[in-house]
Amino acid sequence: MASLKKLRGEHCLNVFISYELKSRLGELAQKYDRTTADIVRAVLKIGIPMMEGISEAEEIMMREYIDLFRKLRQVRQLKE
């Protein structure tokens, strides 16, 4: 694996969010005595695998739906 050269600021990400979301993140930070940045990092670490799983599940669901549709079409053609 190629070595990663870390540049200053390269790991930063600026994201615009709603006031409501910012407020919720701030409330979580206060509740758990953490910084807002800590909460955002935790949410991202937890959320990324969840989104990957959801994406994979959607792909499987679409394949299954297409297969089911094809089978139904074949049954319909056999009846005709």
Backbone as a ProteinNet text record, in pm:
[ID]
protein_1_A
[PRIMARY]
MASLKKLRGEHCLNVFISYELKSRLGELAQKYDRTTADIVRAVLKIGIPMMEGISEAEEIMMREYIDLFRKLRQVRQLKE
[TERTIARY]
84.3	0	89.3	54.9	132.4	119	227.7	222.2	142.5	70	-10.8	68.6	78.7	146.2	38.5	43.3	-59.2	-20.4	-107.3	-86.9	-175	-126.2	-202.5	-333.2	-442.7	-573.1	-639.1	-566	-621.9	-733.1	-730.9	-830	-954.6	-959.4	-1073.4	-1185.2	-1307.7	-1425	-1523.5	-1562.6	-1662.4	-1796.2	-1896.3	-2028.6	-2132	-2221.1	-2330.4	-2447.4	-2500.3	-2613.3	-2721	-2838.1	-2948.4	-2924.2	-2990.9	-2981.5	-3035.6	-3138.2	-3198	-3098.1	-3027.6	-2928.5	-2813.5	-2769.1	-2661.3	-2704.1	-2827.6	-2879.8	-2883.2	-2929.1	-2935.3	-2796.2	-2698.6	-2561.3	-2506.5	-2537.8	-2494	-2556.3	-2684.9	-2753.2	-2691.4	-2660.4	-2594.1	-2457.3	-2383.6	-2251.9	-2262.1	-2359.2	-2378	-2419.4	-2514	-2565.7	-2455.1	-2363.6	-2258.2	-2123.6	-2124.5	-2004.3	-1890.6	-1921.9	-1825.4	-1829.2	-1733.9	-1739	-1831.5	-1877.9	-1962.4	-1883.8	-1755.9	-1672	-1664.5	-1654.5	-1652	-1781.7	-1893.9	-2023.3	-2033.6	-1991.4	-1997.1	-1910.6	-1789.7	-1702.5	-1767.3	-1828.1	-1893.2	-2010.1	-2090.4	-2205.7	-2159.5	-2053.4	-2001.2	-1945.7	-1871.5	-1815.3	-1924.5	-2032.9	-2144.9	-2228.4	-2250.3	-2340.6	-2289.1	-2159.2	-2104.2	-2129.8	-2096.8	-2127.4	-2277.3	-2359.5	-2504.3	-2548	-2496.7	-2533.7	-2482.8	-2364.1	-2312.1	-2402.4	-2448.6	-2539.5	-2672.3	-2723.4	-2849.9	-2835.1	-2724.1	-2700	-2693.8	-2624	-2614.5	-2752	-2830.4	-2964.7	-3053.4	-3040.7	-3118.7	-3083.2	-2953.7	-2910	-2969.2	-2964.4	-3020.8	-3170.6	-3238.2	-3382.4	-3418.2	-3342.7	-3371.2	-3350.3	-3241.9	-3217.3	-3330	-3371.3	-3479.8	-3610.4	-3637.9	-3759.6	-3760.1	-3646.1	-3635.4	-3655	-3592.6	-3610.5	-3756.3	-3821.2	-3962	-4048	-4020.8	-4095.7	-4079.5	-3958.2	-3934	-4010.4	-4011.1	-4083.4	-4233.3	-4285.5	-4428.3	-4462.9	-4375.2	-4398.7	-4399.5	-4306.6	-4302.2	-4429.5	-4476.5	-4599.9	-4716.6	-4723.2	-4831	-4827.7	-4706.6	-4695	-4736.1	-4706.2	-4745.1	-4897.2	-4964.1	-5110.1	-5178.3	-5113.6	-5173.9	-5161
-116.5	0	123.3	221.7	345	420.5	480.5	556.3	684.1	722	842.3	959.9	1063.6	1184.5	1277.9	1305.4	1389.1	1535.5	1609.8	1752.6	1825.7	1936.3	2012.5	2060.1	2032.8	2076.6	1981.8	1883.3	1790.8	1704.5	1685.7	1601.3	1679	1806.7	1890.2	1883.1	1901.1	1897.7	2002.5	2092.6	2192.6	2150.5	2145.5	2100.9	2200.1	2242.4	2329.7	2242.2	2269.5	2193	2289.8	2237.2	2321.5	2360.8	2467.9	2510.5	2403.2	2332.2	2226.8	2114.7	2072.9	1965.9	2012.4	2134.8	2188.5	2191.8	2229	2233.7	2093.9	1995.9	1857.7	1804.6	1835.4	1791.3	1858.3	1986.6	2058.5	2002.3	1966.9	1907.6	1773.1	1692	1563.4	1585.1	1683.3	1712.1	1751.5	1835.4	1874.9	1756	1678.2	1564.5	1466.4	1440.8	1342.4	1405.8	1534.9	1608.2	1587.5	1610.7	1599.4	1727.8	1741.7	1855.1	1819	1921.1	1896.4	1818.7	1849.1	1776.8	1627.7	1596.5	1455.5	1385.4	1454	1395.6	1374.7	1473.2	1460.8	1344.2	1332.8	1220.6	1086.4	1077.8	953	919.6	1020.1	998.4	949.6	1008.6	965.4	823.9	792.6	656.9	551.6	585.3	491.8	490.7	607.4	622	566.4	574.2	527.2	377.5	291.2	149.1	123	199.8	182.7	217	327	366.7	266.4	212.9	111	-12.2	-49	-162.9	-136.2	-14.8	21.3	18.6	71.1	72.1	-70.2	-156.5	-296.9	-362.6	-333.1	-390.1	-341.5	-214.3	-161.1	-232.4	-258.1	-328.1	-468.6	-538.2	-673.6	-668.9	-573.3	-559.6	-535.5	-450.1	-422.3	-546.5	-620.4	-742.8	-842.7	-859.5	-952.9	-908.5	-779.5	-726	-750.9	-728.9	-750.9	-899	-986.4	-1131.2	-1172.1	-1119.2	-1149.4	-1100.2	-979.6	-924.5	-1012.3	-1059.5	-1146.4	-1277.7	-1334.9	-1460.5	-1440.6	-1330.4	-1301.9	-1284.3	-1220.4	-1201.1	-1336.6	-1426.9	-1559.4	-1637.7	-1630.2	-1698.9	-1643.7	-1514	-1449.8	-1494.6	-1504.2	-1547.7	-1693.8	-1776.8	-1917.1	-1932.3	-1847.3	-1853	-1811.9	-1727.8	-1679	-1779.1
0	0	0	-78	-83.8	47.7	88.7	213.8	191.9	294.1	286.6	340.6	262.2	307.3	359.6	487	548.7	534.1	470.3	455.8	554.8	604.6	701.6	639	707.8	660.1	562.1	513.6	415.1	474.3	603.5	669.8	711.5	682.2	723.1	620.5	670.6	584.5	634.5	547.8	583.6	525.7	611.2	569.5	619.4	532	572.7	615.1	734.4	787.4	834.4	860.9	907.8	1053.4	1094.2	1233.9	1327.2	1281.7	1363.6	1389.5	1284.5	1300.8	1389.4	1367.9	1450.8	1597.3	1620.8	1757.1	1818.7	1742.4	1792.4	1825.1	1739.4	1764.8	1890.7	1907.3	2026.5	2153	2145.6	2260.8	2297.6	2197.4	2224.4	2288.6	2238.9	2293.7	2440.8	2473.2	2613	2699	2647.4	2722.7	2760.5	2667.9	2690.6	2724.1	2753.2	2792.9	2692.5	2568.8	2459	2377.6	2287.1	2195.4	2079.8	2012.1	1894.6	1789.3	1775.7	1678.9	1713.5	1842.6	1884.2	1844.7	1866	1831.2	1680.5	1602.5	1455.9	1409.6	1465.1	1427.1	1461.9	1580.4	1621.6	1529.2	1496.7	1408.5	1271	1219.9	1089.4	1095.6	1202.1	1214.4	1223.4	1290.4	1302.5	1175.7	1118.8	1005	874.3	851.2	723.8	703.6	800.9	780.8	763.9	834.9	820.2	677.8	624.6	488.8	385.7	408.9	317.6	319.8	439.4	451.4	384	400	336.4	185.5	135.7	-8.2	-62.5	8.8	-33.1	-30.4	72.6	83.8	-30.6	-67.9	-180.1	-310.2	-330.2	-451.4	-456.2	-344.3	-337.8	-363	-300.7	-317.3	-464.2	-531.6	-672.5	-758.4	-733	-810.3	-789.4	-663.6	-632.7	-697.9	-696	-756.2	-907	-971	-1116	-1147.6	-1067.9	-1089.1	-1072.7	-969	-945.7	-1061.5	-1109	-1221.6	-1345.4	-1372.4	-1488.3	-1474.9	-1354.5	-1332.4	-1350.4	-1300.4	-1317.7	-1465.6	-1540	-1683	-1754.2	-1716.2	-1778	-1746.8	-1623.2	-1585.4	-1665.3	-1679.4	-1754.3	-1901.2	-1959.7	-2099.1	-2114.4	-2014	-2021	-2017.5	-1942.4	-1929.8	-2060.2	-2138.5	-2263.4	-2371.1
[MASK]
++++++++++++++++++++++++++++++++++++++++++++++++++++++++++++++++++++++++++++++++

